Amino acid sequence: MSPREFCLVERDGPLTVVTINRPDVRNALHPPANVELGEVFDAFAADPDQWIAIVTGAGDKAFSAGNDLRYTAQGGARLPMPRGFGGLTSRFDLNKPVIAAVNGFAMGGGFEIALACDLIVADERALFALPEPKVGMVALAGGVHRLPRLIGAKRAMGMMLTGRHVSAAEGKELGFVNEVVPAGTALEAAKRWAAQILECSPMSIRATKEAVYRGLDIADLHEAMEAKYPAVAAFLKSEDHVEGPRAFAEKRKPNWKGR
């Protein structure tokens, strides 16, 4: 596991695991940590041998408690964060899947990081909230936009206008959590999801992710289906596009290249 100042990065074959490592402040993030995480996910995005990522928090108390308000109150340096909170919330060009392994509190920006991921696996003790209005702020790192798109406006407003805490079980019922797992097993479960995804062609996965998210931006179904998606074009020209049917015909496991 490669240590950085504010996170840990572990690579296991094509899987990258990023652990937010500020447990003394419940993995709250300040601008330097956000910049560092942006660099980590830039490297993940650019590495052709890394196909999927998991993000989690150090310790067993918090995934991330969000913005480090004490740092902000003390006049800490404000730095540009082109990739957004946690290096993910403003990253709209990443076609590789990212899984959030939520192992405790996911508050404010911490919840926004999870919402920016493609799947959320939550420890049964996890709690989610967008409590920004309670401290005179607004969930502008994607929370006010992503949550209504995921669970509908009325349910999202019920969370955002009150800032209330939502359990992992309720999060699954609402539709933003994929799986609730026993305490202490969120990362293990996220790796299980990752292993299932890694059985698929990474080119197919990237094409799927891009087509889903970009297609959702197009109101007309026919236009969405007829639109041009670069990751789909890359998939159609890839070795994986040939390897999949060939492996099926030869009754063997595919040897994906990711290119």
N, C-alpha and C positions, 0 to 999 in steps of 0.2 A: 504494500500500500504506500503510495507516494504522498508524503505530507506536504501541504502548502501552509500558508499562515492561518487561513480561516476555513479550510476544508481538507478532506482526505480524498485521494483518487486511487481507485483500485481497478486494474484491468484483468479480466479473466477471459481469455480468448477474445471473442468479439463483443463482450459485455464490459461496459464501464460503470462502476459504482461510485457515485459522488456523495460524500457524507459531509453535510454542513457541520463544522467543528467549532462551535462556540457554546458548549453546554453550560458554561457559567452564566450566560444570559439567555438560557433556553433557546439557543441557536438563533437569536435575533440577529438581523443583518444591518450593518452600517455600510456607507458607500464603499469603503475599501474592500469589504467582503463581497459586495455585489460586483465590483469590477473584477475581482479574482475569479468569481464563479462564471462571469462572462467569458473570461479567458479560457477557463476549463471547458466550457461547452463549445467555444470556438474550436478548440483543439479536437474535441470529440466529433464535431461536425465535419472537420477537414480530414479526419483519419479514415481512409477507406477500409481499414481493418476493424474498425469499431462500428458495430451495427445497431446496438441498442444501449440505452443508459437507464440507470436507476438513480434517483436522488432520495436521500433520507437524512435524518438528523442524528447527531451523536448523543449517546445516552438513552435513557428510557423515559424522559419527561416530555420532550418536545421534538417535533419535526422542525418547526420554526415558529417562534412567537411573533414573527413579523419584523417591522421596522424597529431598530434600536433607538427608542425614544430618549433614553438617557444620553446617548451619544449626540442626538440631535439637540436636546435641551442644553447640553454643555457647549454648543457651538462647534461641533465637529465639522471637519471639512466636507463640503459638498462636491462630489465628483460627477462628471458626466457618466451616465449608465446607458449606453446605446442599446444594450440587450435587455434592459429592464431589471426588475427585482429578481435576485437569485440568478441573474444571467439568462433567464428564460422568459419572463412575462412579455417582453417586446421582441421576442425571436420568432419571426413569422416565416422563416425560410428553411427551417429544419425539418426534413422529411424522415429522418430517423426517429423511431419511437422512443419516448421517455416515460418511465413509470415512476410514480411517487409512492414510496413506502413510508406511510405516515405512522410514526411510532409514538405519537403524543399530541401535544397542542399543535394545531395548524391555524394560527390566528393572523388576521390581517394579511400582510404580505406573504406570510407563510402559507395561508390558504390560497393566495393568488398564484404562488409557485405551483402548488398541487393542481390547481385548475388549468395551468398552462401545460401540464403533462397530459399524456394520452390516456393513461389508466391511473386510477387511485386505489391502492391496496391499503387498508386501514387496520391498525391495531384496535381491538375492541375498546381500549381506553381512550382512543383518539377523540379530540374535540375540535370542531371547526367553527370559525366565526369570521365575520367582517365587521369588527367593532369600531372601525375608524370614527364614525360620528360621535362616539362617546368621548373621544379625545380631540374633537374638533378637526378631524381629517376626513378624507374621502378615499374609498378603495379604487384609486385611479390606475393601479398597475394591472388593470384587466378585470378586476373583481366585479365591478358594476356592469361590465359588458359580457363576460364569460358566464357568470352564474345564471342570469336570466336565459341565456341561450341554451344552457344545459337543462335547467329544471323548470323553465317557464317564469313569466314575470311575477305572478302573484306569489308563488312559493319563494322566489328569490327576494322579493320585497319584504316578505315576512321575516327573512333573515337579516336583510341589510338595514331596514328601518328601525329594527330593535337592537341589532348587534348581538343577538342572543347566541349562546353556545349550542351547537348541534352535535349530537353523538354520532359515532361511526355507524351505528345501526340506523339512525334516522337519515344519515347521509346516503346510505344504500337505498333506503325507501324513497328518498327524494330523487335519487338517480345520479348523484355525482360520485358515489363510491362504487367501485366494481366488486369488491369483496371485503368482508370483515373477517379478521382472523384473530386467534387467541393472542393474549398479551405477550409481547416479546418476539412475535414471529412475523412481523410485517415485512422485514427484509427477506427472510426466507421465502415467504409467499410471493413477493415480487420477483424473486429469482426464478420461482416456478413458472410464473407468467412469462418471464423473459425466455425461459427454456422452450416453452411452447411456441413463442414467436420465432425463435431461432430455428425451429424446424421448417419454417417457411422461407421462401426466397426473399432475401433482403431487398431485392429490386422490386418484387411484387408488393412488399410491405410499404416501401417508400412511395410507390405509385398509388397504393390504396390511401395512405395518409394524405398525400397531396390532393388527390381527387376528392376525398371527403371534405376536407377543410375549405378548399377553394370552391368546390361545388356548392357548399352551403352558402357561399356569398352570392350565388346566382339564384334569383327567385324562381325563374322559369325552369322546370325540370328538363324540358327538351334542350334548352340552351346549355344547361349544366352538363348534360350528357354529350353534347356536341363540342363543348369547349376543349381547347388544347391544353394539356398538362405536361410540362417538361419531364416530370418523373415517369409519366406513362410512356412518353416517347423514348426515354432512356431504357425503360424496361423492355419495350418491344425490340430494341436493338441489342439487348444484352445476351450474354452467354447463358444466363439463368433461364431466359425465355425458351432456349433450345433444350437446356438440361432437364427441366421439369418434365415435359412429356416423354423425353427419352428415358429418364430414370423410371417413370411409371411403366412404360412399355417393357423395360428390361427387369421390372420387379425388384428394384434395388433402391437404396436410400439416395436421394439427390446429393450431389456435391456442389453446393452453391458457391458461387464466386463473388457475388455482390457487385458484379460489374458486367 
